[in-house]
Amino acid sequence: MSPPGSRTLPDASRRSERSRRAIFDAALALVSENGYAKTTVEGIAARAGVGKQTIYRWWPSRAAVLLDAFLDLQARAAEAAGGGSGSEIPDTGDLAADLKRVLRATVDEMNDPAFEAPTRALAAEGIVDPDLGARFTAALLEPQLQHYARRVEAAREAGDVDPGTDPRLAVELLVGPLHHRWIHRTLPLTHAYADALVDHVLRGLAPRD
């Protein structure tokens, strides 16, 4: 309890966290509503109810704000789904079922407007900003690819795929077509498409007699 006559000082860390959360929410909302090109640091600050200088104290650019906001969104979504951002792909002993489950979840995320707009913005900005692209890959894409690779490697050790299988190459055969269809919007992303990808790839990886 505080001594009589004393005044409790505001919790700076809590205030900073509230501001950070408001900035993240504002950045994601504006990108979804207006697109990345029309999203500005000034707009994010106004929506979040903070000064522009607050944003620049923590981030060098709107792209950096959006990246951290998106990584936070991913972490919260993973936690809500019952796993952490570093959760491995469950190994039930059925490689096809395990891969279909995670690819279907990826399709759902890619089709979710809350994820689609910031992901497209970051993917596009990462092409012209190599540093941002490298950070996006290191913080999000590479860990996800490693989860897939470890699951394929476990299947190789169990004899469920050909012993000469390169786990990383197998992963790229799975997720590459998915991202190609999503980026270029050639055809709809569906669970059926995810399942077909798994079936086609695993036929190619089946153990040889």
C-alpha positions in Angstrom: 0.0 0.0 0.0 1.3 3.5 -0.8 2.1 5.8 2.1 -0.6 8.4 3.0 -0.3 11.4 0.8 1.8 9.6 -1.8 0.9 9.6 -5.5 1.1 6.4 -7.5 3.1 7.0 -10.7 1.7 5.6 -13.9 3.2 2.3 -15.1 5.3 3.3 -18.1 5.7 -0.3 -19.3 1.9 -0.8 -19.3 1.3 2.5 -21.0 3.9 1.6 -23.7 2.3 -1.8 -24.2 -1.1 -0.2 -24.7 0.3 2.2 -27.2 2.1 -0.6 -29.0 -1.1 -2.6 -29.2 -3.0 0.3 -30.5 -0.4 1.0 -33.2 -0.4 -2.7 -34.2 -4.2 -2.7 -34.5 -4.3 0.5 -36.4 -1.6 -0.6 -38.9 -3.4 -3.9 -39.6 -6.8 -2.2 -39.9 -5.6 0.5 -42.3 -3.8 -1.9 -44.6 -6.9 -4.1 -44.8 -9.2 -1.1 -45.4 -7.1 1.1 -47.6 -4.2 -1.0 -48.9 -0.5 -0.6 -48.2 0.1 2.3 -50.6 -2.4 4.5 -48.8 -1.3 3.5 -45.3 1.0 6.1 -43.7 2.8 6.6 -40.4 0.6 9.7 -39.9 -2.5 7.6 -40.5 -1.4 4.9 -38.2 -0.6 7.4 -35.5 -4.0 9.1 -35.9 -5.9 5.8 -35.7 -3.9 4.6 -32.7 -4.3 7.9 -30.9 -0.5 8.4 -30.5 2.0 11.0 -31.8 3.9 10.3 -34.9 7.1 10.6 -32.9 6.0 7.7 -30.8 6.0 5.4 -33.8 9.4 6.6 -35.1 10.9 6.1 -31.7 10.2 2.4 -32.0 10.2 1.7 -35.8 12.0 3.3 -38.8 9.2 2.9 -41.3 5.6 1.9 -41.8 6.8 -1.4 -43.3 8.6 -2.1 -40.0 5.5 -1.3 -38.0 3.4 -3.6 -40.3 5.9 -6.5 -40.0 5.9 -6.4 -36.2 2.1 -6.0 -36.2 1.8 -9.1 -38.4 4.2 -11.2 -36.4 2.2 -10.3 -33.3 -1.0 -11.2 -35.1 0.5 -14.6 -36.1 1.6 -15.3 -32.5 -1.8 -14.4 -31.1 -3.5 -16.6 -33.7 -1.3 -19.5 -32.9 -1.9 -19.1 -29.2 -5.6 -19.0 -29.7 -5.4 -22.2 -31.7 -3.8 -23.9 -28.8 -0.1 -23.8 -29.8 2.7 -21.4 -29.7 4.3 -19.6 -32.6 7.0 -22.2 -32.5 4.7 -25.2 -32.4 5.8 -28.2 -34.5 3.6 -30.1 -36.9 2.1 -32.9 -34.9 3.3 -36.4 -35.8 0.4 -38.8 -35.7 2.2 -41.4 -37.8 0.1 -40.5 -40.8 2.2 -38.1 -42.9 -0.5 -37.3 -45.5 -3.1 -36.5 -42.8 -0.6 -34.3 -40.9 0.4 -32.3 -44.0 -3.2 -31.9 -45.2 -4.2 -30.6 -41.8 -1.5 -27.9 -41.7 -1.9 -27.0 -45.4 -5.6 -26.6 -45.0 -5.0 -24.2 -42.0 -2.6 -22.3 -44.3 -5.2 -22.0 -47.0 -7.7 -20.7 -44.4 -5.2 -18.1 -43.2 -4.4 -17.0 -46.8 -8.1 -16.5 -47.5 -8.7 -14.6 -44.3 -8.8 -10.8 -45.0 -7.2 -10.1 -41.7 -4.1 -12.0 -42.8 -4.2 -11.6 -46.6 -3.8 -7.8 -46.8 -0.7 -7.5 -44.6 0.9 -10.6 -46.0 0.6 -9.3 -49.6 1.9 -5.9 -48.5 4.9 -7.4 -46.7 5.6 -9.8 -49.6 5.6 -6.9 -52.1 7.6 -4.5 -49.9 10.1 -7.2 -49.2 11.0 -7.3 -52.9 12.0 -3.6 -53.0 13.4 -3.6 -49.4 15.8 -6.5 -49.1 16.4 -5.9 -45.4 12.6 -6.1 -44.6 12.3 -9.1 -46.9 15.1 -10.9 -45.1 13.6 -10.1 -41.7 10.2 -11.3 -42.8 11.7 -14.6 -44.1 13.8 -15.1 -41.0 11.1 -14.3 -38.5 8.2 -16.0 -40.1 8.7 -18.0 -43.3 11.9 -19.9 -42.4 10.6 -21.2 -39.1 7.5 -22.5 -40.7 9.4 -24.2 -43.5 11.6 -25.8 -40.9 8.6 -27.3 -39.2 7.6 -28.9 -42.4 11.1 -30.1 -43.1 11.4 -31.8 -39.7 8.1 -33.6 -40.2 9.2 -34.9 -43.6 12.6 -35.9 -42.1 10.8 -37.9 -39.3 8.7 -39.6 -42.1 12.0 -40.4 -43.9 13.5 -41.9 -40.8 10.3 -44.0 -40.2 10.5 -45.3 -43.8 7.3 -43.6 -44.9 9.1 -41.7 -47.8 12.1 -42.6 -50.0 15.3 -42.6 -48.0 16.9 -40.3 -50.7 14.2 -37.6 -50.0 15.6 -34.1 -49.5 13.2 -32.7 -46.8 13.7 -29.1 -47.8 13.0 -29.8 -51.5 10.0 -31.8 -50.5 8.6 -28.9 -48.5 9.2 -26.5 -51.4 7.2 -28.9 -53.7 4.3 -28.6 -51.2 4.2 -24.9 -50.3 5.6 -23.5 -53.6 2.5 -24.1 -55.7 0.3 -22.9 -52.9 2.0 -19.6 -52.7 2.2 -19.3 -56.5 -1.6 -19.7 -56.8 -2.1 -17.2 -53.9 0.3 -14.5 -55.2 -0.9 -14.6 -58.8 -4.5 -15.4 -58.0 -4.5 -17.9 -60.9 -7.2 -20.1 -59.3 -9.0 -20.3 -55.9 -7.2 -21.6 -52.9 -9.3 -24.5 -51.4 -8.9 -27.4 -49.0 -9.3 -29.7 -52.0 -6.3 -28.1 -53.7 -4.2 -28.4 -50.5 -5.2 -32.1 -50.3 -4.3 -32.7 -54.0 -0.9 -31.1 -53.5 -0.1 -33.4 -50.6 -1.3 -36.5 -52.6 0.7 -35.6 -55.7 3.9 -34.8 -53.8 3.7 -37.9 -51.6 3.3 -40.1 -54.6 6.6 -38.8 -55.8 8.2 -39.3 -52.5 6.9 -42.8 -51.9 9.6 -45.5 -51.0 10.8 -47.4 -54.1 10.8 -51.2 -54.1 
